[in-house]
Amino acid sequence: MHVQGIEISLAICSHNPRPDYFERVLVAIREQSLPKHCWELIIVDNHSAVPLSSCWDLSWHPHGRHVEENELGLSAARRRAMKEAASELLIFVDDDNVLDPNYLSEAIKIGNNFPFLGVWGSGAIIPEFEHQPEERVKDLLPYLALRDTQVPRWSNFLPCPEATPWGAGLCVRSNVAEAYCNYCERTRIRISDRQGKALLSGGDLEISYVASSIGLGIGIFPELRLTHLIPRERVSLDYLLKICEGTTISNLLLAYNWQGREPKLMAKPRSVLSLIKTMLFRYGVERKIYFANRRAVITACNIILHSRAN
């Protein structure tokens, strides 16, 4: 329900956040140039081992509060934030995102200047690595959802990777949020996004699909800047391969939900030939990526078959 005077509902959806990172996230939010009486802060505790309300005091914010969402998964936490939000504009901040001081004021400006956009977000998601990535994982780093664009980009057609905003700093109008929640109630395959240690994704992209389905556009803007804090373990080869596999699963399910495209398993002769070629000509990380993608196709096919059976 819209509340007079509240222009933004800022939501942090978190599951067992790293304390030093979460402290920096909150400090950056506290230092926003937009006066605090103009926006609310909602921390959605997504079934953390230690309740966040017992660790993080929000008394410094006149409209700050904790809520709990016990259904595990980033998408479930986002839906809870959408139902709690008191404004016409909702901004999602991950628990490892440090916003630039003008992020909220710039988000409002963009919303006013581009009324045809339903969803928009950061064009400058800049990494701060705790440990510099090894050279061998460089081809997997795009899965960390980093970008640094110099000009705004927007579109009303999906898929459009160049203009699609990601979850970090995602701005969503309330009518898109309502349509998304309604869609999730009726869809047979629900995109869960991150779910505990399961490294799925795609919840942010599905919100963009919903915006497009109700006639609104999407966009990214370089003036919306944030720093993505990336711990040592998230640049390990094993972690990045899991993100690669989870992202591929999610993209295949989104393509099925929104474009009617079914993932294709290779026929057995082609599958055997592909496997032989991989073993002969692919090495190291390239071979591991190949097998991660093959597992993803199999998993996506199984999820779709299960949805039909039910």
C-alpha positions as CSV (number, residue, x, y, z in Angstrom):
1,M,0.0,0.0,0.0
2,H,1.4,3.4,-1.0
3,V,2.2,5.7,1.9
4,Q,2.3,9.5,1.3
5,G,5.8,10.9,1.4
6,I,7.6,7.6,1.0
7,E,9.2,7.7,-2.5
8,I,11.3,4.5,-2.3
9,S,11.1,1.2,-0.5
10,L,14.7,-0.1,-0.3
11,A,14.8,-3.8,0.4
12,I,17.8,-6.0,1.4
13,C,17.1,-9.7,1.0
14,S,19.6,-11.6,3.0
15,H,20.4,-15.1,4.1
16,N,23.3,-15.5,6.6
17,P,25.2,-12.3,5.5
18,R,28.9,-11.9,6.1
19,P,29.0,-9.4,8.9
20,D,31.8,-7.1,7.7
21,Y,30.2,-6.9,4.2
22,F,26.7,-6.3,5.6
23,E,28.1,-3.5,7.8
24,R,29.5,-1.7,4.7
25,V,26.2,-2.2,2.9
26,L,24.3,-0.5,5.7
27,V,26.8,2.3,6.1
28,A,26.4,3.1,2.4
29,I,22.6,3.1,2.7
30,R,22.8,5.3,5.8
31,E,24.8,7.8,3.9
32,Q,22.4,8.2,0.9
33,S,21.9,11.8,-0.1
34,L,18.1,11.3,-0.3
35,P,16.6,12.4,3.0
36,K,15.6,9.4,5.1
37,H,12.0,10.6,5.6
38,C,11.5,10.1,1.9
39,W,12.2,6.3,1.9
40,E,11.8,3.2,3.9
41,L,14.3,0.4,4.6
42,I,13.2,-3.2,4.8
43,I,15.6,-6.0,5.7
44,V,14.1,-9.3,4.6
45,D,15.7,-12.1,6.7
46,N,15.5,-15.2,4.5
47,H,15.7,-17.8,7.1
48,S,19.2,-16.9,8.5
49,A,20.7,-19.1,11.2
50,V,20.8,-16.2,13.6
51,P,17.9,-13.7,13.2
52,L,19.1,-10.5,11.6
53,S,16.8,-8.4,13.9
54,S,18.9,-9.6,16.8
55,C,22.2,-8.3,15.3
56,W,21.4,-5.2,13.2
57,D,19.8,-2.2,14.8
58,L,17.7,0.0,12.5
59,S,16.7,2.6,15.0
60,W,18.8,5.2,13.0
61,H,16.2,5.0,10.2
62,P,12.7,6.5,10.8
63,H,11.1,3.9,8.5
64,G,13.5,1.0,9.0
65,R,12.2,-2.5,9.9
66,H,13.0,-6.2,9.8
67,V,10.7,-8.8,8.3
68,E,11.2,-12.5,8.1
69,E,10.6,-14.8,5.1
70,N,11.0,-18.5,6.0
71,E,10.5,-19.8,2.4
72,L,14.2,-20.2,1.4
73,G,15.1,-18.5,-1.9
74,L,16.0,-15.1,-3.1
75,S,12.8,-14.9,-5.2
76,A,10.6,-15.7,-2.2
77,A,12.4,-13.0,-0.2
78,R,11.9,-10.5,-3.0
79,R,8.2,-11.3,-3.2
80,R,7.9,-10.7,0.5
81,A,9.5,-7.3,0.1
82,M,7.1,-6.5,-2.7
83,K,4.2,-7.2,-0.5
84,E,5.6,-5.2,2.4
85,A,6.7,-2.1,0.3
86,A,4.9,1.2,1.0
87,S,6.0,3.1,-2.1
88,E,5.5,3.1,-5.9
89,L,9.2,2.3,-6.4
90,L,11.1,-0.7,-4.9
91,I,14.9,-1.0,-5.0
92,F,16.6,-4.3,-4.2
93,V,20.1,-4.3,-2.7
94,D,22.0,-7.5,-2.1
95,D,23.8,-8.0,1.2
96,D,27.1,-7.5,-0.6
97,N,26.3,-4.3,-2.5
98,V,27.7,-0.9,-1.5
99,L,25.7,1.9,-3.1
100,D,27.1,5.1,-4.3
101,P,25.7,8.0,-2.1
102,N,23.4,9.3,-4.9
103,Y,21.9,5.9,-5.9
104,L,18.5,6.5,-4.5
105,S,18.1,10.1,-5.7
106,E,19.3,9.0,-9.2
107,A,16.8,6.1,-9.2
108,I,14.0,8.5,-8.6
109,K,15.2,10.9,-11.3
110,I,15.4,8.0,-13.8
111,G,11.9,6.8,-12.9
112,N,10.5,10.3,-13.5
113,N,12.3,10.9,-16.7
114,F,11.6,7.4,-18.2
115,P,7.9,6.7,-17.3
116,F,7.8,3.9,-19.9
117,L,10.3,1.8,-18.0
118,G,9.0,-0.7,-15.5
119,V,12.3,-2.1,-14.4
120,W,15.8,-0.5,-14.4
121,G,19.1,-0.9,-12.7
122,S,22.8,-0.3,-12.4
123,G,25.0,0.1,-15.5
124,A,28.0,0.1,-13.2
125,I,28.4,-2.9,-11.0
126,I,32.1,-2.7,-10.0
127,P,33.9,-5.6,-8.3
128,E,35.9,-5.3,-5.2
129,F,37.7,-8.6,-5.0
130,E,39.0,-9.9,-1.6
131,H,41.4,-12.0,-3.6
132,Q,42.3,-11.4,-7.3
133,P,40.9,-14.1,-9.5
134,E,43.3,-16.5,-11.2
135,E,43.8,-16.2,-14.9
136,R,42.3,-19.6,-15.6
137,V,38.8,-18.5,-14.3
138,K,38.6,-15.2,-16.4
139,D,36.1,-16.7,-18.8
140,L,33.8,-17.5,-15.9
141,L,33.8,-14.0,-14.2
142,P,30.9,-12.7,-16.2
143,Y,28.7,-15.1,-14.2
144,L,29.3,-12.7,-11.2
145,A,27.0,-10.2,-12.9
146,L,29.5,-7.4,-13.3
147,R,29.2,-4.6,-15.8
148,D,30.5,-1.1,-16.5
149,T,28.6,0.6,-19.2
150,Q,29.2,4.2,-20.3
151,V,25.8,5.1,-21.8
152,P,22.2,4.3,-20.8
153,R,20.5,1.4,-22.6
154,W,16.9,0.5,-22.6
155,S,14.5,-1.8,-24.5
156,N,11.0,-3.1,-24.6
157,F,12.0,-6.4,-26.2
158,L,13.4,-9.5,-24.5
159,P,15.8,-11.1,-24.5
160,C,18.1,-8.1,-24.7
161,P,21.2,-8.7,-22.5
162,E,22.6,-5.2,-23.2
163,A,19.7,-3.5,-21.5
164,T,18.6,-6.0,-19.0
165,P,19.1,-5.0,-15.4
166,W,20.5,-7.4,-12.8
167,G,19.4,-8.0,-9.2
168,A,22.1,-5.7,-7.6
169,G,20.4,-2.4,-7.3
170,L,17.3,-3.4,-9.2
171,C,14.5,-0.8,-9.4
172,V,11.0,-2.1,-9.8
173,R,7.7,-0.1,-10.1
174,S,4.9,-1.3,-7.9
175,N,2.6,-2.4,-10.8
176,V,5.4,-4.6,-12.1
177,A,5.9,-6.0,-8.6
178,E,2.2,-6.8,-8.3
179,A,2.1,-8.4,-11.7
180,Y,5.2,-10.5,-10.8
181,C,3.7,-11.8,-7.6
182,N,0.5,-12.7,-9.4
183,Y,2.5,-14.5,-12.1
184,C,4.4,-16.5,-9.5
185,E,1.2,-17.7,-8.0
186,R,0.0,-19.3,-11.3
187,T,3.2,-20.5,-13.0
188,R,4.0,-24.2,-12.9
189,I,7.8,-23.7,-12.9
190,R,8.8,-21.1,-10.3
191,I,12.3,-19.6,-10.6
192,S,13.7,-19.7,-7.1
193,D,17.0,-17.8,-7.8
194,R,19.6,-18.3,-5.0
195,Q,18.3,-20.8,-2.5
196,G,20.7,-21.5,0.4
197,K,23.7,-23.0,-1.2
198,A,22.0,-23.8,-4.5
199,L,23.5,-21.3,-7.0
200,L,20.5,-20.8,-9.3
201,S,19.6,-17.4,-10.7
202,G,17.1,-15.7,-13.1
203,G,14.7,-14.2,-10.6
204,D,15.7,-10.7,-11.6
205,L,15.4,-11.5,-15.3
206,E,11.9,-12.9,-14.8
207,I,10.9,-9.6,-13.2
208,S,12.0,-7.9,-16.5
209,Y,9.9,-10.4,-18.5
210,V,6.9,-9.6,-16.4
211,A,7.5,-5.8,-17.0
212,S,7.6,-6.5,-20.7
213,S,4.5,-8.6,-20.6
214,I,2.5,-5.6,-19.2
215,G,3.8,-3.2,-21.8
216,L,6.7,-1.6,-19.9
217,G,10.4,-1.4,-20.8
218,I,13.7,-2.2,-19.1
219,G,17.0,-0.3,-18.8
220,I,20.4,0.2,-17.3
221,F,22.0,3.5,-16.4
222,P,25.7,4.2,-15.6
223,E,24.8,6.9,-13.0
224,L,23.4,4.1,-10.9
225,R,26.8,2.9,-9.5
226,L,27.5,0.3,-6.8
227,T,30.4,-1.8,-5.6
228,H,29.9,-5.6,-5.5
229,L,32.0,-7.1,-2.6
230,I,33.3,-10.5,-3.7
231,P,34.9,-12.8,-1.2
232,R,37.8,-15.1,-1.9
233,E,35.6,-18.2,-2.2
234,R,33.5,-16.8,-5.0
235,V,36.4,-16.6,-7.4
236,S,37.3,-20.2,-6.9
237,L,36.9,-22.5,-9.9
238,D,34.5,-24.8,-8.2
239,Y,32.2,-21.9,-7.1
240,L,32.2,-20.3,-10.6
241,L,31.5,-23.6,-12.3
242,K,28.5,-24.1,-10.0
243,I,27.3,-20.6,-10.9
244,C,27.7,-21.4,-14.6
245,E,25.6,-24.5,-14.2
246,G,22.9,-22.9,-12.1
247,T,22.7,-19.9,-14.5
248,T,22.3,-22.2,-17.5
249,I,19.6,-24.2,-15.7
250,S,17.7,-21.0,-14.9
251,N,18.1,-19.5,-18.4
252,L,16.7,-22.7,-19.9
253,L,13.7,-22.7,-17.6
254,L,13.1,-19.0,-18.4
255,A,13.3,-19.7,-22.1
256,Y,10.7,-22.5,-21.6
257,N,8.4,-20.3,-19.5
258,W,8.5,-17.2,-21.6
259,Q,9.4,-18.3,-25.2
260,G,8.1,-21.8,-25.3
261,R,11.6,-23.2,-26.1
262,E,12.3,-26.6,-24.7
263,P,15.9,-27.6,-23.8
264,K,17.1,-30.3,-26.2
265,L,19.0,-33.4,-25.1
266,M,21.4,-34.6,-27.7
267,A,20.5,-37.9,-29.4
268,K,22.6,-40.7,-28.1
269,P,24.9,-41.0,-31.2
270,R,25.5,-37.2,-31.2
271,S,26.0,-37.2,-27.5
272,V,28.7,-39.9,-27.6
273,L,30.4,-38.1,-30.5
274,S,30.3,-34.8,-28.6
275,L,31.8,-36.5,-25.5
276,I,34.6,-38.1,-27.5
277,K,35.5,-34.7,-29.2
278,T,35.5,-33.0,-25.8
279,M,37.8,-35.6,-24.3
280,L,40.2,-35.3,-27.2
281,F,40.2,-31.5,-27.9
282,R,39.1,-29.7,-24.7
283,Y,41.2,-29.3,-21.7
284,G,41.1,-27.8,-18.2
285,V,38.5,-25.2,-17.5
286,E,37.0,-25.4,-21.0
287,R,36.2,-29.1,-20.5
288,K,34.7,-28.4,-17.0
289,I,32.4,-25.7,-18.5
290,Y,31.3,-28.2,-21.2
291,F,30.3,-30.8,-18.6
292,A,28.6,-28.1,-16.4
293,N,26.4,-27.1,-19.3
294,R,25.5,-30.7,-20.1
295,R,24.5,-31.3,-16.5
296,A,22.4,-28.1,-16.7
297,V,20.5,-29.2,-19.7
298,I,19.7,-32.6,-18.1
299,T,18.5,-30.9,-14.9
300,A,16.3,-28.4,-16.8
301,C,14.7,-31.2,-18.8
302,N,14.0,-33.1,-15.6
303,I,12.4,-30.1,-14.0
304,I,10.1,-29.5,-17.0
305,L,9.1,-33.2,-17.1
306,H,8.3,-33.1,-13.4
307,S,6.2,-30.0,-13.8
308,R,4.1,-31.7,-16.6
309,A,3.6,-34.8,-14.4
310,N,2.2,-32.7,-11.7
